[in-house]
Amino acid sequence: MQHIAKSRHKALVVEERSVDRDLGVSILGQLGYEAEATASAADADARLGEERFALVLLSATLPDSRACPAAAPRRADLAAHRDRT
């Protein structure tokens, strides 16, 4: 088994389903991230205003993702991709 050095990088998992939040935090922890999770885009936006994260995993299906400014660039990417296909 390969040893992964512990990182000081923080990650935020934003997912409405608790099982998926827990899984995301667990996997990121194994990869060396100091990970935390939140269940809503509004909570994520608040955390992003309080602290800097190296990585944010944001569910594209969050009911309130339109309320999260951090999601805006990703929504634009998804819309552009849908237009090309």
C-alpha positions in Angstrom: 0.0 0.0 0.0 1.3 3.4 -0.9 1.6 6.0 1.9 0.0 9.3 1.2 1.5 12.3 3.0 -0.9 14.3 5.1 -1.8 17.6 3.5 -2.8 20.8 5.2 -5.2 21.5 2.4 -8.8 21.9 3.3 -11.7 20.6 1.3 -15.4 21.2 1.5 -18.0 18.7 0.4 -21.5 20.2 -0.3 -24.1 17.4 -0.7 -27.6 17.1 0.5 -27.5 13.3 1.2 -25.7 12.5 4.4 -24.3 9.1 3.2 -22.7 10.9 0.2 -21.3 13.7 2.5 -19.8 11.1 4.8 -18.3 9.2 1.8 -16.8 12.3 0.3 -15.2 13.4 3.6 -13.8 9.9 4.1 -12.3 9.6 0.7 -10.8 13.1 0.8 -9.4 12.3 4.3 -7.7 9.2 2.9 -6.2 11.4 0.1 -4.7 13.7 2.8 -7.2 16.5 2.8 -8.7 18.0 6.0 -12.3 17.7 4.8 -15.6 18.9 6.2 -19.1 18.9 4.8 -22.3 20.9 4.7 -25.7 20.0 3.4 -26.7 23.1 1.6 -25.4 25.7 -0.8 -26.3 28.5 1.6 -24.2 26.9 4.3 -21.3 26.3 1.8 -21.4 29.9 0.8 -21.2 31.0 4.4 -18.2 28.6 5.0 -16.5 29.9 1.9 -16.8 33.4 3.3 -15.2 32.3 6.5 -12.4 30.2 5.3 -10.3 29.3 2.3 -10.6 25.8 0.8 -8.2 24.2 -1.7 -11.1 22.1 -3.1 -14.9 22.3 -3.1 -17.0 19.4 -4.2 -20.4 20.8 -4.9 -23.4 18.6 -5.9 -24.9 19.8 -9.1 -28.3 18.7 -7.9 -28.5 20.8 -4.7 -32.0 22.3 -4.4 -30.6 25.7 -3.4 -27.4 25.7 -5.5 -28.6 28.8 -7.3 -28.2 30.7 -4.0 -24.5 29.8 -3.9 -22.3 32.3 -5.8 -19.6 29.7 -5.8 -21.7 27.4 -8.0 -22.3 30.0 -10.7 -19.2 29.2 -12.8 -20.0 25.5 -12.7 -23.6 26.0 -13.7 -22.3 28.0 -16.7 -20.0 25.1 -17.6 -22.8 22.6 -17.4 -25.1 24.7 -19.6 -22.4 25.1 -22.2 -21.7 21.4 -22.2 -25.5 20.6 -22.7 -25.6 23.1 -25.6 -22.7 21.3 -27.3 -24.3 17.8 -27.0 
